[in-house]
Amino acid sequence: MQKPKVCVLRSAGTNCDKETAAAFKLAGGEPELAHINSLVSGAKSLNDFQILALPGGFSYGDDVASGKIFANELRFKLADSLREFIRAGKLIIGICNGFQILVKSGLLPGSTELKQNTSLIINDSGKFEDRWVYLKPGGRCVWTKGLKNIIYLPVAHGEGKFLAQDKNVLKSLKDNGQVVFRYCDSSGKLSGYPDNPNGSIENIAGICDKTGRILGLMPHPERHLFSMQHPRNWNLKSKKEGDGLQIFKNGVKYVRDNL
């Protein structure tokens, strides 16, 4: 089949769109940068894509709350298109600000009514956290096939503390295998700050919907595509992949195999 087409959606303040597009291109996809207004106006259609990527940044200056305005645009201007996209078995990934957008739009953990029952709020440290973290993959998600037991990715956010509306929502996430990434130390043990950079409940760094096709995570896989990007073990001559590339490869492969 043709290369899977990826819509890398951006707005004012998005600043990781080109890196995310580069990651998908390296993974074998065909990314296209698209402003949200092009979908709202009908100049572009989600029907033409198999993957929707919401990259990191500070959409609309993070006014009101991180990702909230962009999330409302999805809910009130593109809800029908998004429901059709999801019903067709297609994939969505949201990274950092994109994760904030997904949870505040209700696309994660997943609601046909697009009702929000999780959130990402100000870090416990009260400051912007820009550091590398260890992550323990888990759950059932098409984006995480074949990942190592522990991966290493950077975070860069001020509002990354994951919270669930109540104990029932949290229990449902765990029971359904929707907790995809947890912050941990180098040995894989769940631990506090700075290994958990924001104070997320139960060290949750990423979740998916019940189908495993919609993924949101705070760390940036597009910033560790090559081993030379590793802050400690970098080697300019190395051709080894970074820990983040497999995530994008998984999305592209899933589309090729299933759509």
N, C-alpha and C positions, 0 to 999 in steps of 0.2 A: 504494500500500500504506500501512498504518499506519506511524507513525513507528517506526523501529528502536528496540527496547527495549535499554537498557544497564544491566547490573548493575554498580554501583560498589561493590566489595566492601571491607569495612573490618573492623577488629578493634580491640582495645585498643591505643592509640598511633597509629593512623592519623589524620592531621590535614589531608590535602589532598582528602578525599572530596567536600566540598561544592563546592570550586573545580573539581574534575574533572567533577562532575555539571553544574555551570553551563556548562562548556565544551561538553559534549555537547548540552545543551539549546540553546545558542546555535547549534550546528552542525546542528540539526534533529532530534536524537534525543530519546528519552523515557527519561531516566535515573531509576534508582531506587537509593537507598542501601540496602545490605543487609549485615547483620552475618554473618560467616562461620558463626556458630552456626545461623543460620536456614537455611542450605544443608545443614549437617551434620545437623540435626534433621529436615529434610524440610519445614519450614514454607514454604520457598521452593524453587523448582527452576530450575536453569540452563536447562532446556528452554524456559522462558518468555522467554528473552532471546536476542538475536542478537550482542551484544557484551558481553564481560567486561572490566572495567577495574579494575586494581589500582593505587590511587593512592599518593602519597607519604606520608611520615610516619616514625614510629619504632615499627613494630608490635612489641608486647610489650617495649617499651623497648630494642629491639635487643639483648636478652640473647642470649648465646652468640655471635651474629654477626648483622649486619643482615639482617633478613628470614628468618632460618633457621627460627624457630619457626613462622611463618606458612607457609613453604614446606613444612615437614613436615606441617602440617595439610592442605594441598592433596594432598600425596603419599599420605598414609595414611588420609585421611578422604573425599577427593573425587576420587580418581584415576579411577574409572570414569565419573563424571559429566563430568569434564574431557575424557577420551578421546572420549566420545560427542559432546561439544560441538565438539571439533576435527574429528572425522570428518564432522560435519554442515556443515563449511565456514564456521563462524562465526569471529568475530574476537576477539582478546585484545590488550590493551595494558597494559604495566606501566611506571609512571613512578617513577623514583628508587627508593624502597623497594619499589615494585612490580616494578621491573627486578631488584632483588636477590632478590625472591621468585621470579620466573620462572626465573632461572638456578640458584638453589639447590634448586628443585623439579625441575629437569630439563626443564621446559617449553620452555626455551631453552638451547641452540640448537635443541632438539627431539629428544626421545627417547621412543619408545613405552614403554620401561621406566622412564621418568622418572629417568634416570641423570644425575648432575651431572658436566659436564666443562669448565665455565667458572665463574668466580666474580668477585665484586667485593669487594675488600679495602681495608684502611686506606690512605688517601691518602698519597702519598709525602711530602707536607708535614707529615704527622703531626698535622694539625689539620682542623677543620671548614672547608670551603671554601664561602663564600657570595658568589658573584660572577656576572656575566653573561659568557657565552662565545659565540664564533662556532662554527658547525657547518657542515660540508660534507656534504650528503646524497649518498647513493650506493646501490648495491645494487639489489635488486628487492623492493619492499615496497608493498603496497596502501595503506599509511598515508601514503606520501610523494609521491604523485602531484602534480605541479604546484608543488612547493616551489621557492623561489628557489635559485640556485646556492650562496648562503651565507645562513644564517639566524642569528638572535640570540636566545638563550634564557638564562634564569638557571639556575644550579646551586646546590644547598644540600645538601651531604652530607659525611660523614666517612669513608665507606667506598665510594668510587666507582671505585677502580682496577680496570679490567677485565683479567683474566688468562685465558688458555686453558690447559687441562691439559697440552698439549704442542704441538709444531710441527704435527703432523698435524691437530689440531683447528682450529688457527688457519688453516692452509692450506685446509681444507675450508670454513671460513666465507668466506674470500675467493673461492675458486673457485666457490662456490654463490651468490655475490651476497648474502650474509647480513649483511655489514657495512653498516649503514644510515646511521650518522652517525659523523663523525670530528671531533674538536676541531681548530680551525685558527685562524689569525690573521685580521685583517679583510680581507686580500687572498686568503684561501683557502689559504694555505700552511700545511702541517702544522708545528707548532712546539711547543716545550716550555712549561714553567710560566711564567706563569700561564694561557696560552692552553689548555694541557692541564692542568686544575686538579688532577688526581689522579695522573698518571703512567701512565695506561692504556696498555697495549701497543699500538703502532701508532696511538695517538690515538683508539682506539675509544670512542665515546660511546653507541652503540646498535646492536643487532643484531636480526635477525628469524629466524624459522624458515625451512625450505626452501620452504614454500608462500608466504611473504611475508605471511601473515595474522596472525602473532603477533609483536608488536613490543615491545621493551624498550629504554628509554633513560634515562640519568641526568638530563639537563636536564629542566626543567619547561615543557612547552608550554602548560599551563593558566594559567601566570603571564604569558603574553604573548599575550593574545587581542585586545587593542586597542593601537593605536599609542601612546595616551597612557600606556601602561605602560612604554614604552621609557625607560630611565634617562637618555638623553642628548637624544633628539629628541622628547620628549613634547610633545603639544599637546592641551590639554583640549577644544578645539573640533573636533579631527580625528575623522573617522568611519572612517578607514582601519583595516583589520584588522592585528592583530599577527601576528608570524611563526608563532605556535603554532596559530592557529585552523584553518588548512588541514589540519593533521593530523587533527583531529577531524571536519572536514567529509568528508575522504576515507573515514574509517571508516563514517560514516553513509551516504555515497553508495554505497559498495561493497555494503552490506547491501541498500539499495534496488534496486540493479541486479542483484544475484546471488542473493538469498535470498528 
